[in-house]
């Protein structure tokens, strides 16, 4: 597997965060668009498998194929840059500023959303033969997911909103472990295995991923889901994105950086 020790791959995390901040607007948007589109296709793939086999576990086991593909191609998800770019700021890399980090997040969000929305429209057309038939079992499943994960949370008010936020935190704890997993090996097989495990866990557990949701909820609305754009934003996308930010940075980015780069002084033995 050609394992790289933590002090080395955490340095690679900081380097990656710095490079993303300095990347051109064009390249950032293209890479984010492709990441959103590929992850959306992986979500359709996993839901199709779940519907056809009746086993959510099988769908979760195969969903990471999309994550592996997009990261091997060097594309960027919002959940990944939430973790990597702040480390470059924390490490005081030359020229890295708060505005630079926020600019990167905004561009990646736009690119991810555009890619996911493109696939949502394309798949809705495919499911309905150009909007001339019912969407079928998979399309119906997607529309119900959209309703359950917006209006279903809204029924519980603040407790529902907090639940989404916590599911977003747990999600990017695992997803960011997948991002880091791509850096701990120099072989394709090693990278794929390290990425696969946490991504399978998050998907099967039903945690909330802001980019996956950029596909699921617009797709659900196109296919007849009974909820609004504001329902989607307030009762899913906003708390999910905030949870993704806090969870990935707190549980993965800062913990690895603190204990492997900015390590505490060694204690004296007496």
C-alpha positions as CSV (number, residue, x, y, z in Angstrom):
1,X,0.0,0.0,0.0
2,X,3.1,2.3,0.4
3,X,1.8,3.9,3.6
4,X,2.9,7.5,4.3
5,X,3.3,8.4,8.0
6,X,0.9,11.0,9.5
7,X,3.5,13.8,9.8
8,X,4.1,13.5,6.0
9,X,0.5,13.3,4.9
10,X,-0.7,16.1,7.1
11,X,1.9,18.3,5.5
12,X,0.4,17.2,2.2
13,X,-3.0,18.3,3.5
14,X,-1.7,21.8,4.2
15,X,0.1,22.0,0.8
16,X,-3.2,20.9,-0.9
17,X,-5.1,23.6,0.9
18,X,-2.7,26.3,-0.1
19,X,-2.7,25.2,-3.8
20,X,-6.5,25.3,-3.9
21,X,-6.6,28.8,-2.6
22,X,-4.1,29.9,-5.4
23,X,-5.9,28.0,-8.1
24,X,-7.5,30.1,-10.9
25,X,-11.2,30.8,-10.9
26,X,-11.7,28.8,-14.1
27,X,-9.9,25.7,-12.9
28,X,-11.6,25.8,-9.5
29,X,-15.1,26.0,-11.1
30,X,-14.3,23.2,-13.6
31,X,-13.0,20.9,-11.0
32,X,-15.9,21.6,-8.6
33,X,-18.4,21.1,-11.4
34,X,-17.0,17.7,-12.3
35,X,-16.9,16.7,-8.7
36,X,-20.5,17.6,-8.1
37,X,-21.6,15.8,-11.3
38,X,-19.7,12.6,-10.6
39,X,-20.9,12.4,-7.0
40,X,-24.5,13.0,-8.2
41,X,-24.2,10.0,-10.6
42,X,-22.8,7.9,-7.8
43,X,-25.9,8.8,-5.7
44,X,-28.2,7.7,-8.5
45,X,-26.2,4.5,-8.8
46,X,-26.5,3.8,-5.1
47,X,-30.2,4.5,-4.9
48,X,-30.8,2.4,-8.0
49,X,-29.0,-0.5,-6.5
50,X,-30.9,-0.1,-3.2
51,X,-34.2,-0.1,-5.0
52,X,-33.4,-3.0,-7.2
53,X,-31.8,-5.2,-4.5
54,X,-33.9,-4.0,-1.5
55,X,-30.6,-3.7,0.4
56,X,-29.4,-0.3,1.5
57,X,-26.1,-1.9,2.6
58,X,-25.3,-3.0,-1.0
59,X,-26.0,0.6,-2.2
60,X,-23.7,2.0,0.5
61,X,-21.0,-0.5,-0.3
62,X,-20.9,0.6,-3.9
63,X,-21.5,4.4,-3.6
64,X,-17.8,5.2,-2.8
65,X,-16.9,4.4,-6.5
66,X,-17.9,8.0,-7.4
67,X,-15.9,9.5,-4.5
68,X,-12.8,7.5,-5.6
69,X,-13.2,8.5,-9.2
70,X,-13.5,12.2,-8.6
71,X,-10.6,12.4,-6.2
72,X,-8.3,10.3,-8.4
73,X,-9.1,12.9,-11.1
74,X,-8.2,15.8,-8.8
75,X,-11.7,17.3,-8.6
76,X,-12.9,19.2,-5.6
77,X,-15.8,18.8,-3.2
78,X,-17.0,21.5,-0.8
79,X,-16.6,19.1,2.0
80,X,-12.9,18.6,1.2
81,X,-12.0,22.3,0.9
82,X,-13.8,22.9,4.2
83,X,-11.1,20.9,5.8
84,X,-7.9,21.6,3.7
85,X,-7.9,25.3,3.0
86,X,-8.2,26.5,6.6
87,X,-5.1,24.5,7.5
88,X,-3.1,26.7,5.0
89,X,-4.4,29.8,6.9
90,X,-3.6,28.3,10.3
91,X,-0.1,27.4,9.1
92,X,0.4,31.0,8.0
93,X,1.3,30.1,4.4
94,X,2.4,33.3,2.5
95,X,-0.4,35.2,0.9
96,X,-3.2,33.0,2.4
97,X,-6.0,35.1,3.8
98,X,-9.5,34.6,5.2
99,X,-10.9,36.2,2.1
100,X,-8.9,33.7,0.0
101,X,-10.4,30.8,1.9
102,X,-13.9,32.1,1.6
103,X,-13.5,32.8,-2.1
104,X,-12.4,29.2,-2.6
105,X,-15.4,27.9,-0.7
106,X,-17.8,30.1,-2.6
107,X,-16.4,29.0,-6.0
108,X,-16.4,25.3,-5.1
109,X,-20.0,25.6,-3.8
110,X,-21.1,27.1,-7.1
111,X,-19.3,24.6,-9.2
112,X,-20.5,21.6,-7.1
113,X,-24.1,22.9,-7.3
114,X,-24.0,23.4,-11.0
115,X,-22.6,19.9,-11.6
116,X,-25.1,18.3,-9.3
117,X,-28.0,20.2,-10.8
118,X,-26.9,19.3,-14.3
119,X,-27.1,15.6,-13.5
120,X,-30.4,16.1,-11.7
121,X,-32.0,17.6,-14.8
122,X,-30.4,14.9,-17.1
123,X,-31.5,12.0,-14.9
124,X,-35.0,13.4,-14.4
125,X,-35.3,13.5,-18.2
126,X,-34.0,9.9,-18.4
127,X,-36.4,8.7,-15.7
128,X,-39.4,10.2,-17.4
129,X,-38.7,9.8,-21.1
130,X,-38.5,13.5,-21.5
131,X,-41.1,14.2,-18.8
132,X,-43.7,12.2,-20.6
133,X,-44.1,9.3,-18.2
134,X,-44.0,8.6,-14.5
135,X,-40.4,8.6,-13.1
136,X,-40.5,4.9,-12.0
137,X,-39.3,3.3,-8.8
138,X,-36.0,5.0,-8.6
139,X,-37.3,8.5,-9.4
140,X,-40.1,8.0,-6.9
141,X,-37.6,6.9,-4.2
142,X,-35.6,10.1,-4.8
143,X,-38.7,12.3,-4.5
144,X,-39.6,10.7,-1.2
145,X,-36.1,11.2,0.1
146,X,-36.4,14.9,-0.6
147,X,-39.6,15.2,1.3
148,X,-38.5,13.1,4.3
149,X,-35.2,15.0,4.7
150,X,-36.8,18.4,4.6
151,X,-40.4,18.4,5.9
152,X,-39.5,15.4,8.1
153,X,-37.0,17.5,9.9
154,X,-39.2,20.6,9.9
155,X,-41.8,18.8,12.0
156,X,-39.4,18.9,14.9
157,X,-38.5,22.5,14.7
158,X,-35.2,23.4,16.4
159,X,-34.5,19.8,17.3
160,X,-34.9,18.8,13.7
161,X,-32.5,21.6,12.5
162,X,-30.0,20.5,15.1
163,X,-30.3,16.9,14.1
164,X,-29.4,17.9,10.5
165,X,-26.5,19.9,11.7
166,X,-25.2,17.0,13.8
167,X,-25.7,14.6,10.9
168,X,-23.7,17.0,8.7
169,X,-20.9,17.0,11.3
170,X,-20.8,13.2,11.4
171,X,-20.9,13.1,7.7
172,X,-17.8,15.2,7.0
173,X,-15.9,13.6,9.9
174,X,-16.1,10.5,7.7
175,X,-15.9,12.1,4.3
176,X,-12.8,14.2,5.3
177,X,-11.2,10.9,6.5
178,X,-11.7,9.8,2.9
179,X,-10.1,12.9,1.6
180,X,-7.1,12.3,3.9
181,X,-7.2,8.6,2.9
182,X,-6.3,9.6,-0.6
183,X,-3.0,11.1,0.7
184,X,-1.8,8.2,2.9
185,X,-0.8,5.9,0.1
186,X,1.1,6.3,-3.2
187,X,-0.7,3.5,-5.0
188,X,-4.1,3.7,-6.6
189,X,-5.3,0.6,-4.8
190,X,-4.2,1.9,-1.4
191,X,-5.8,5.3,-2.0
192,X,-9.1,3.6,-3.1
193,X,-9.2,1.3,0.0
194,X,-8.5,4.1,2.4
195,X,-11.2,6.3,0.8
196,X,-13.8,3.5,0.5
197,X,-14.2,2.7,4.2
198,X,-15.4,6.0,5.7
199,X,-17.5,6.9,2.6
200,X,-19.4,3.7,2.8
201,X,-20.0,4.3,6.5
202,X,-21.4,7.8,6.1
203,X,-23.7,6.8,3.2
204,X,-25.2,3.8,5.0
205,X,-25.7,5.7,8.2
206,X,-27.8,8.4,6.4
207,X,-25.5,11.3,7.4
208,X,-26.1,14.6,5.5
209,X,-23.6,15.5,2.7
210,X,-24.1,19.0,1.3
211,X,-23.0,18.1,-2.2
212,X,-25.0,14.8,-2.4
213,X,-28.0,16.9,-1.3
214,X,-27.3,19.4,-4.1
215,X,-28.4,16.6,-6.4
216,X,-31.0,14.8,-4.3
217,X,-33.3,17.7,-3.5
218,X,-33.4,19.6,-6.8
219,X,-33.9,16.2,-8.4
220,X,-36.7,15.4,-6.0
221,X,-38.4,18.7,-6.7
222,X,-38.2,18.1,-10.5
223,X,-39.7,14.6,-10.0
224,X,-42.7,15.9,-8.0
225,X,-41.5,16.1,-4.4
226,X,-43.9,18.1,-2.3
227,X,-41.6,20.7,-0.8
228,X,-40.2,24.1,-1.7
229,X,-36.8,25.6,-2.4
230,X,-36.9,27.4,0.9
231,X,-37.7,24.1,2.7
232,X,-34.6,22.6,1.0
233,X,-32.4,25.5,2.0
234,X,-33.6,26.0,5.5
235,X,-34.3,22.5,6.5
236,X,-31.4,20.8,4.8
237,X,-28.7,22.5,2.8
238,X,-27.8,25.3,5.2
239,X,-27.5,23.2,8.4
240,X,-25.9,20.4,6.4
241,X,-23.2,22.7,5.0
242,X,-22.5,24.2,8.4
243,X,-22.3,20.8,10.0
244,X,-20.0,19.6,7.3
245,X,-17.7,22.6,7.9
246,X,-17.6,22.1,11.7
247,X,-17.3,18.3,11.7
248,X,-14.7,18.0,9.1
249,X,-12.5,20.8,10.4
250,X,-12.9,19.9,14.1
251,X,-12.7,16.2,14.0
252,X,-10.2,15.7,11.2
253,X,-8.4,18.8,10.0
254,X,-7.6,20.4,13.3
255,X,-6.9,17.2,15.2
256,X,-4.5,15.9,12.6
257,X,-2.8,19.3,12.2
258,X,-2.5,19.9,15.9
259,X,-1.1,16.5,16.9
260,X,1.2,15.8,13.9
261,X,2.4,19.3,12.9
262,X,1.9,21.6,15.9
263,X,2.7,18.9,18.4
264,X,2.9,19.7,22.1
265,X,6.3,19.7,23.8
266,X,7.4,16.3,24.9
267,X,6.9,15.7,28.6
268,X,10.0,15.3,30.8
269,X,10.5,11.9,32.5
270,X,11.3,12.0,36.2
